[in-house]
Amino acid sequence: MALREQFVSRSAPQRAIKFQRPKVWQGFLLSYEERLRIDQMMGSAMLDDTLCRRLVKERDTALMSAFDLSAETQRWLCSIPASTLDEMAQEIVMCS
């Protein structure tokens, strides 16, 4: 068998596995630093009801800018369908 040939199991039928990303996925990957800034913002929102409201209900981009998030990340966060901080956190974890 040549090294270039792919191994194909004769006993298991071949099935195509199609992975579908959630709708909020915007086709970019967060940098480590951007991820840390999101974590800091979410942690602050957990401790402060005003920040939580501004983030989840108002989708305040000024708040996001204060945490030095990129415009692309801000658009992505604003597009997440969530009505609570917990829902938003779950979507962020799923999509990043």
Contacts in CASP RR format, 6 or more apart in sequence:
PFRMAT RR
TARGET T0000
AUTHOR 0000-0000-0000
METHOD contacts of the structure
MODEL  1
MALREQFVSRSAPQRAIKFQRPKVWQGFLLSYEERLRIDQMMGSAMLDDT
LCRRLVKERDTALMSAFDLSAETQRWLCSIPASTLDEMAQEIVMCS
8 14 0 8 1.000
21 27 0 8 1.000
21 95 0 8 1.000
22 91 0 8 1.000
22 94 0 8 1.000
22 95 0 8 1.000
24 76 0 8 1.000
24 79 0 8 1.000
24 80 0 8 1.000
24 81 0 8 1.000
24 91 0 8 1.000
24 95 0 8 1.000
25 95 0 8 1.000
26 72 0 8 1.000
26 75 0 8 1.000
26 76 0 8 1.000
26 79 0 8 1.000
28 72 0 8 1.000
28 76 0 8 1.000
29 96 0 8 1.000
30 38 0 8 1.000
30 73 0 8 1.000
30 96 0 8 1.000
34 69 0 8 1.000
34 70 0 8 1.000
34 73 0 8 1.000
35 96 0 8 1.000
37 67 0 8 1.000
37 68 0 8 1.000
37 69 0 8 1.000
38 67 0 8 1.000
38 69 0 8 1.000
38 73 0 8 1.000
38 77 0 8 1.000
38 92 0 8 1.000
38 96 0 8 1.000
40 67 0 8 1.000
41 51 0 8 1.000
41 55 0 8 1.000
41 63 0 8 1.000
41 64 0 8 1.000
41 67 0 8 1.000
41 69 0 8 1.000
42 55 0 8 1.000
42 85 0 8 1.000
42 88 0 8 1.000
42 89 0 8 1.000
42 92 0 8 1.000
44 51 0 8 1.000
45 51 0 8 1.000
45 52 0 8 1.000
45 55 0 8 1.000
45 56 0 8 1.000
45 85 0 8 1.000
46 52 0 8 1.000
46 85 0 8 1.000
51 63 0 8 1.000
52 85 0 8 1.000
54 60 0 8 1.000
54 63 0 8 1.000
55 63 0 8 1.000
55 64 0 8 1.000
55 85 0 8 1.000
55 88 0 8 1.000
56 82 0 8 1.000
56 83 0 8 1.000
56 84 0 8 1.000
56 85 0 8 1.000
56 88 0 8 1.000
57 83 0 8 1.000
59 77 0 8 1.000
59 78 0 8 1.000
61 74 0 8 1.000
61 78 0 8 1.000
64 73 0 8 1.000
64 74 0 8 1.000
64 77 0 8 1.000
65 74 0 8 1.000
69 77 0 8 1.000
76 95 0 8 1.000
77 88 0 8 1.000
77 92 0 8 1.000
80 88 0 8 1.000
80 91 0 8 1.000
80 92 0 8 1.000
80 95 0 8 1.000
81 91 0 8 1.000
82 88 0 8 1.000
82 90 0 8 1.000
82 91 0 8 1.000
END
